[in-house]
């Protein structure tokens, strides 16, 4: 089921699948690790820390949310850079993409936790404002809704941002990044909570979408022609991401800390991920087809994985199903790998097939203008017999 609006790029599905797994390992390692330490409420001052740069990527795996936001800005800008979008059908498609599974889990949460129900809080979720204070808390069934709200709030303004960028050039987006950072500084200087503002809101995350849009407007597939060049570029970009996350983790205190430097963190984080996305898009052109299909399948169900993994982790914690290893973090990591990931992916395959996919078939064309050849040249063609699970090019925060 290919999108009617955006050319399918397998590498984008690869990255969505990888990002979803990173979120699962991040939450699983932190939550299970603290349960094993007898700290189920995870006091912020006891956030897991490490001197291992590789492990810091897992322990600060919330960074995958930034990757999702960069990907959203990229794929929409890349697929529509020569088009004029119609706002109503565009928003209709976005609603069909994210709302069905979200509403299903919301209804389940209201039934499972009736004592937490309030009409105002329930309605706030329906209005896709879960990231604002007052939304009903239905435990692990709604824990990830805040990111969906940030994503949808971006959808509401994307057609306008694209139009302005088309009219004024990419410089408009670069200037907007500077403006967003400046406004965050102003908000911080007025006494706002810097950590929460930059993490939970569109105001704090908007520059991450802008970086994705900048990449989407400028990207030309196949610009790195030599295989060795693509490999070196990927290695450099991965090192940059890991080194930056390690600095954030070891020097800035990670997510749990509050520092004025976090006013700039979303911007730095987005720049690193934009570089990595570019490198992966180029490198993945030479990927083994079997591995590519596997990652594409994971990417297709990544939205379900993203929304459901918290519930699976919660069950593991309640049942104390742990894979005992030499250390707390090793036990947590192994438990996620052996129990959480397979269970979440299996359940997600069902929700994708039975809830997401039928509504995805109702999407419509939101641009009357055909794409120019420049947009589609050198993009990998997907064989007609490919599974429908691979073919959802339009992103959601998955």
SEVO-59459 format. One record per residue (C-alpha): residue number from 1; residue in three letters; y, x, z. Coordinates in steps of 0.2 Angstrom, whole numbers, plus 2048, in hexadecimal, padded with zeros to 3 digits. Layout:
// SEVO-59459
NODE   k   r north east  up
NODE NUM ALA     Y    X   Z
...
// end
This chain:
// SEVO-59459
NODE   k   r north east  up
NODE   1 UNK   800  800 800
NODE   2 UNK   80E  80B 7FA
NODE   3 UNK   820  806 7FF
NODE   4 UNK   82A  7FE 7F1
NODE   5 UNK   839  808 7F7
NODE   6 UNK   835  81A 7FB
NODE   7 UNK   82A  826 7F2
NODE   8 UNK   81B  82B 7FC
NODE   9 UNK   81B  83D 803
NODE  10 UNK   80A  841 80C
NODE  11 UNK   813  84F 816
NODE  12 UNK   81E  842 81F
NODE  13 UNK   80E  839 825
NODE  14 UNK   807  84A 82A
NODE  15 UNK   816  84D 835
NODE  16 UNK   816  83B 83C
NODE  17 UNK   804  83E 841
NODE  18 UNK   807  84F 849
NODE  19 UNK   817  848 853
NODE  20 UNK   80C  839 859
NODE  21 UNK   7FF  845 860
NODE  22 UNK   80C  850 868
NODE  23 UNK   813  841 871
NODE  24 UNK   802  83C 877
NODE  25 UNK   7FE  84E 87E
NODE  26 UNK   80F  84F 886
NODE  27 UNK   80E  83F 890
NODE  28 UNK   7FB  841 893
NODE  29 UNK   7FD  853 89A
NODE  30 UNK   80C  84F 8A5
NODE  31 UNK   806  83E 8AC
NODE  32 UNK   7F4  844 8AE
NODE  33 UNK   7F9  855 8B5
NODE  34 UNK   804  84D 8C2
NODE  35 UNK   7F7  840 8C7
NODE  36 UNK   7EB  84F 8CA
NODE  37 UNK   7F8  857 8D5
NODE  38 UNK   7FA  847 8DF
NODE  39 UNK   80C  843 8D7
NODE  40 UNK   809  834 8CD
NODE  41 UNK   81C  830 8CD
NODE  42 UNK   820  841 8C5
NODE  43 UNK   82F  847 8CF
NODE  44 UNK   83B  84F 8C3
NODE  45 UNK   83D  85E 8CD
NODE  46 UNK   82A  861 8CB
NODE  47 UNK   829  85F 8B9
NODE  48 UNK   81C  86A 8B2
NODE  49 UNK   822  87B 8AC
NODE  50 UNK   81A  88A 8A4
NODE  51 UNK   81E  89C 89E
NODE  52 UNK   813  899 88F
NODE  53 UNK   81E  895 87F
NODE  54 UNK   80F  88C 877
NODE  55 UNK   80C  881 886
NODE  56 UNK   81F  87D 887
NODE  57 UNK   81E  874 877
NODE  58 UNK   811  868 87F
NODE  59 UNK   81A  866 890
NODE  60 UNK   82A  862 886
NODE  61 UNK   821  858 879
NODE  62 UNK   82F  84A 87A
NODE  63 UNK   836  855 86D
NODE  64 UNK   82B  84B 861
NODE  65 UNK   837  83D 862
NODE  66 UNK   845  848 85B
NODE  67 UNK   838  84C 84D
NODE  68 UNK   835  839 84A
NODE  69 UNK   848  836 849
NODE  70 UNK   84B  845 83D
NODE  71 UNK   83D  83E 832
NODE  72 UNK   844  82D 831
NODE  73 UNK   855  833 82C
NODE  74 UNK   84C  83E 81F
NODE  75 UNK   841  832 816
NODE  76 UNK   84E  824 815
NODE  77 UNK   85B  830 80E
NODE  78 UNK   84F  839 802
NODE  79 UNK   848  829 7FB
NODE  80 UNK   859  820 7F9
NODE  81 UNK   865  82E 7F6
NODE  82 UNK   869  827 7E4
NODE  83 UNK   868  814 7E9
NODE  84 UNK   873  807 7F1
NODE  85 UNK   86A  7FE 7FF
NODE  86 UNK   86A  7EC 802
NODE  87 UNK   86C  7EA 815
NODE  88 UNK   863  7DA 818
NODE  89 UNK   853  7DE 80F
NODE  90 UNK   853  7F0 816
NODE  91 UNK   854  7E9 828
NODE  92 UNK   847  7DC 824
NODE  93 UNK   83B  7EA 81F
NODE  94 UNK   83F  7F4 82E
NODE  95 UNK   83C  7E5 83A
NODE  96 UNK   82B  7E2 831
NODE  97 UNK   827  7F4 834
NODE  98 UNK   82A  7F5 847
NODE  99 UNK   82B  7E3 84E
NODE 100 UNK   819  7DC 84C
NODE 101 UNK   810  7E9 857
NODE 102 UNK   81F  7EA 863
NODE 103 UNK   81F  7D7 866
NODE 104 UNK   80C  7D7 867
NODE 105 UNK   80D  7E3 876
NODE 106 UNK   81C  7DB 87D
NODE 107 UNK   813  7CA 87E
NODE 108 UNK   804  7D3 885
NODE 109 UNK   80F  7DB 892
NODE 110 UNK   817  7CB 897
NODE 111 UNK   805  7C3 89A
NODE 112 UNK   7FE  7D2 8A3
NODE 113 UNK   80D  7D5 8AF
NODE 114 UNK   815  7C3 8B1
NODE 115 UNK   81D  7C9 8C1
NODE 116 UNK   828  7D5 8B7
NODE 117 UNK   82D  7C7 8AA
NODE 118 UNK   83F  7C2 8A9
NODE 119 UNK   846  7B8 89A
NODE 120 UNK   855  7C4 899
NODE 121 UNK   84A  7D4 899
NODE 122 UNK   83E  7CD 88D
NODE 123 UNK   84B  7C7 881
NODE 124 UNK   853  7D9 882
NODE 125 UNK   843  7E0 87B
NODE 126 UNK   843  7D3 86D
NODE 127 UNK   855  7D8 869
NODE 128 UNK   84F  7EA 867
NODE 129 UNK   859  7F0 876
NODE 130 UNK   84B  7F7 880
NODE 131 UNK   855  807 883
NODE 132 UNK   862  7FE 88D
NODE 133 UNK   861  7FA 8A0
NODE 134 UNK   85A  7E9 8A3
NODE 135 UNK   84B  7E8 898
NODE 136 UNK   83B  7E1 8A0
NODE 137 UNK   82F  7EF 8A5
NODE 138 UNK   81D  7EA 8A0
NODE 139 UNK   816  7FB 8A5
NODE 140 UNK   80D  806 898
NODE 141 UNK   80E  7F8 88B
NODE 142 UNK   821  7FA 889
NODE 143 UNK   824  80C 88E
NODE 144 UNK   828  812 87D
NODE 145 UNK   832  803 877
NODE 146 UNK   843  80D 87B
NODE 147 UNK   840  818 86C
NODE 148 UNK   83D  809 860
NODE 149 UNK   84D  802 866
NODE 150 UNK   856  813 862
NODE 151 UNK   84E  813 851
NODE 152 UNK   852  801 84C
NODE 153 UNK   864  804 852
NODE 154 UNK   865  812 845
NODE 155 UNK   85D  806 838
NODE 156 UNK   86C  7FA 83A
NODE 157 UNK   879  807 835
NODE 158 UNK   86F  812 829
NODE 159 UNK   873  809 819
NODE 160 UNK   886  80C 81D
NODE 161 UNK   883  81E 821
NODE 162 UNK   87A  821 811
NODE 163 UNK   888  818 807
NODE 164 UNK   895  823 810
NODE 165 UNK   88B  833 80D
NODE 166 UNK   888  82E 7FB
NODE 167 UNK   89B  82B 7F8
NODE 168 UNK   8A2  83A 803
NODE 169 UNK   894  846 801
NODE 170 UNK   889  84F 80D
NODE 171 UNK   898  856 816
NODE 172 UNK   89B  845 81D
NODE 173 UNK   88A  846 827
NODE 174 UNK   88E  858 82D
NODE 175 UNK   89F  852 833
NODE 176 UNK   896  843 83C
NODE 177 UNK   88B  84F 845
NODE 178 UNK   89A  858 84C
NODE 179 UNK   8A2  848 850
NODE 180 UNK   893  842 859
NODE 181 UNK   892  852 864
NODE 182 UNK   8A4  851 868
NODE 183 UNK   8A2  83F 86E
NODE 184 UNK   894  843 878
NODE 185 UNK   89E  851 880
NODE 186 UNK   8AC  844 884
NODE 187 UNK   89F  838 88C
NODE 188 UNK   898  847 896
NODE 189 UNK   8A9  84C 89C
NODE 190 UNK   8AD  83A 8A2
NODE 191 UNK   89E  83B 8AE
NODE 192 UNK   890  834 8A4
NODE 193 UNK   87E  838 8A7
NODE 194 UNK   87C  846 89A
NODE 195 UNK   869  847 89A
NODE 196 UNK   866  834 899
NODE 197 UNK   874  831 88C
NODE 198 UNK   86D  83F 880
NODE 199 UNK   85B  83A 882
NODE 200 UNK   85A  827 883
NODE 201 UNK   868  821 877
NODE 202 UNK   86D  820 865
NODE 203 UNK   87D  828 86A
NODE 204 UNK   873  837 870
NODE 205 UNK   867  837 862
NODE 206 UNK   872  833 853
NODE 207 UNK   874  845 84D
NODE 208 UNK   861  847 84C
NODE 209 UNK   861  839 83F
NODE 210 UNK   870  841 836
NODE 211 UNK   866  852 834
NODE 212 UNK   858  848 82C
NODE 213 UNK   864  840 820
NODE 214 UNK   86C  851 81C
NODE 215 UNK   85A  857 818
NODE 216 UNK   856  848 80E
NODE 217 UNK   866  849 803
NODE 218 UNK   863  85B 7FF
NODE 219 UNK   851  85D 7FE
NODE 220 UNK   849  862 7ED
NODE 221 UNK   836  863 7EE
NODE 222 UNK   82E  873 7E8
NODE 223 UNK   83E  87E 7EC
NODE 224 UNK   832  88B 7F4
NODE 225 UNK   827  88F 7E6
NODE 226 UNK   81C  89D 7ED
NODE 227 UNK   80E  899 7F9
NODE 228 UNK   811  8A8 804
NODE 229 UNK   823  8A3 805
NODE 230 UNK   81F  891 80A
NODE 231 UNK   813  898 818
NODE 232 UNK   820  8A5 81E
NODE 233 UNK   82D  897 81F
NODE 234 UNK   821  88C 829
NODE 235 UNK   81D  89A 835
NODE 236 UNK   830  89D 837
NODE 237 UNK   834  88B 83A
NODE 238 UNK   826  888 846
NODE 239 UNK   82B  898 850
NODE 240 UNK   83D  892 851
NODE 241 UNK   837  881 857
NODE 242 UNK   82C  889 864
NODE 243 UNK   839  896 86A
NODE 244 UNK   847  888 86B
NODE 245 UNK   83B  87D 876
NODE 246 UNK   836  88B 881
NODE 247 UNK   849  88F 884
NODE 248 UNK   84C  87D 888
NODE 249 UNK   83D  87C 893
NODE 250 UNK   83F  88D 89C
NODE 251 UNK   852  890 89C
NODE 252 UNK   859  87E 89C
NODE 253 UNK   84C  877 8A8
NODE 254 UNK   844  86B 89B
NODE 255 UNK   846  858 89A
NODE 256 UNK   847  856 8AD
NODE 257 UNK   857  861 8AF
NODE 258 UNK   869  85B 8AE
NODE 259 UNK   874  868 8A6
NODE 260 UNK   884  867 89B
NODE 261 UNK   87B  871 88D
NODE 262 UNK   870  861 88A
NODE 263 UNK   87F  85A 881
NODE 264 UNK   87B  866 873
NODE 265 UNK   868  866 875
NODE 266 UNK   864  857 869
NODE 267 UNK   86E  85F 85B
NODE 268 UNK   865  870 85D
NODE 269 UNK   854  867 85E
NODE 270 UNK   858  85D 84E
NODE 271 UNK   85D  86D 845
NODE 272 UNK   84D  875 84A
NODE 273 UNK   842  867 845
NODE 274 UNK   84C  864 834
NODE 275 UNK   847  876 830
NODE 276 UNK   835  873 834
NODE 277 UNK   834  863 82A
NODE 278 UNK   83B  86C 81B
NODE 279 UNK   82E  87A 81D
NODE 280 UNK   820  86E 820
NODE 281 UNK   825  864 810
NODE 282 UNK   824  873 806
NODE 283 UNK   814  87B 80E
NODE 284 UNK   80A  86B 80E
NODE 285 UNK   80A  86A 7FB
NODE 286 UNK   7FC  877 7FC
NODE 287 UNK   7F2  86F 80A
NODE 288 UNK   7E0  86B 809
NODE 289 UNK   7DD  85A 803
NODE 290 UNK   7D1  855 810
NODE 291 UNK   7DD  85B 81E
NODE 292 UNK   7EB  852 816
NODE 293 UNK   7E2  842 815
NODE 294 UNK   7DD  843 828
NODE 295 UNK   7EF  846 82D
NODE 296 UNK   7F5  838 821
NODE 297 UNK   7E9  82C 82A
NODE 298 UNK   7F0  832 83B
NODE 299 UNK   802  830 835
NODE 300 UNK   7FE  81E 82E
NODE 301 UNK   7F9  818 840
NODE 302 UNK   805  823 849
NODE 303 UNK   810  814 84E
NODE 304 UNK   802  80C 857
NODE 305 UNK   7FD  81C 85F
NODE 306 UNK   80F  81E 865
NODE 307 UNK   810  80D 86D
NODE 308 UNK   7FE  80C 874
NODE 309 UNK   7FB  81E 87B
NODE 310 UNK   804  81A 88B
NODE 311 UNK   7F8  80C 88F
NODE 312 UNK   7E9  817 88B
NODE 313 UNK   7EF  825 896
NODE 314 UNK   7F2  818 8A4
NODE 315 UNK   7E0  812 8A3
NODE 316 UNK   7DA  824 8A4
NODE 317 UNK   7E4  827 8B4
NODE 318 UNK   7DE  817 8BC
NODE 319 UNK   7CC  81B 8B8
NODE 320 UNK   7CE  82E 8BC
NODE 321 UNK   7C5  833 8AC
NODE 322 UNK   7C9  845 8AC
NODE 323 UNK   7C1  854 8A4
NODE 324 UNK   7C1  861 8B2
NODE 325 UNK   7C7  872 8AD
NODE 326 UNK   7CD  882 8B6
NODE 327 UNK   7DF  87C 8B8
NODE 328 UNK   7E9  86C 8B9
NODE 329 UNK   7F1  86E 8A8
NODE 330 UNK   7E1  873 8A0
NODE 331 UNK   7D9  863 8A7
NODE 332 UNK   7E7  858 8A2
NODE 333 UNK   7E7  85F 890
NODE 334 UNK   7D4  85E 88E
NODE 335 UNK   7D4  84C 895
NODE 336 UNK   7E1  847 888
NODE 337 UNK   7D7  850 87A
NODE 338 UNK   7C6  848 87E
NODE 339 UNK   7CB  837 885
NODE 340 UNK   7DD  832 881
NODE 341 UNK   7DF  837 86F
NODE 342 UNK   7CE  830 868
NODE 343 UNK   7D1  81F 872
NODE 344 UNK   7E3  81E 86C
NODE 345 UNK   7DF  821 85A
NODE 346 UNK   7D1  815 85A
NODE 347 UNK   7DB  807 861
NODE 348 UNK   7E9  80B 856
NODE 349 UNK   7DF  80A 846
NODE 350 UNK   7DB  7F8 84B
NODE 351 UNK   7ED  7F3 84F
NODE 352 UNK   7F3  7FB 83F
NODE 353 UNK   7E6  7F2 835
NODE 354 UNK   7E8  7E1 83D
NODE 355 UNK   7FA  7E0 843
NODE 356 UNK   804  7ED 83A
NODE 357 UNK   7FD  7ED 828
NODE 358 UNK   7FE  7DA 825
NODE 359 UNK   811  7DA 828
NODE 360 UNK   813  7EA 81E
NODE 361 UNK   80D  7E0 80F
NODE 362 UNK   81C  7D5 811
NODE 363 UNK   829  7E2 80E
NODE 364 UNK   835  7E0 800
NODE 365 UNK   83F  7EB 7F4
NODE 366 UNK   850  7EF 7FC
NODE 367 UNK   859  7F7 7EE
NODE 368 UNK   85B  7F1 7DC
NODE 369 UNK   85E  802 7D5
NODE 370 UNK   84F  80D 7D0
NODE 371 UNK   84E  81E 7D6
NODE 372 UNK   854  82C 7CB
NODE 373 UNK   847  839 7C5
NODE 374 UNK   84E  846 7D0
NODE 375 UNK   847  83D 7DF
NODE 376 UNK   836  83B 7D9
NODE 377 UNK   833  84C 7D0
NODE 378 UNK   826  857 7D8
NODE 379 UNK   821  84B 7E5
NODE 380 UNK   80E  84A 7E8
NODE 381 UNK   806  83B 7DF
NODE 382 UNK   7FA  831 7EA
NODE 383 UNK   7EA  82B 7E1
NODE 384 UNK   7E8  819 7DE
NODE 385 UNK   7D8  818 7E8
NODE 386 UNK   7E0  820 7F8
NODE 387 UNK   7DE  816 808
NODE 388 UNK   7ED  80A 80C
NODE 389 UNK   7EE  812 81C
NODE 390 UNK   7F6  821 814
NODE 391 UNK   803  818 80A
NODE 392 UNK   811  812 816
NODE 393 UNK   81F  81E 811
NODE 394 UNK   82D  814 81A
NODE 395 UNK   82E  81C 82C
NODE 396 UNK   82E  814 83D
NODE 397 UNK   82F  81E 84D
NODE 398 UNK   81C  820 84D
// end
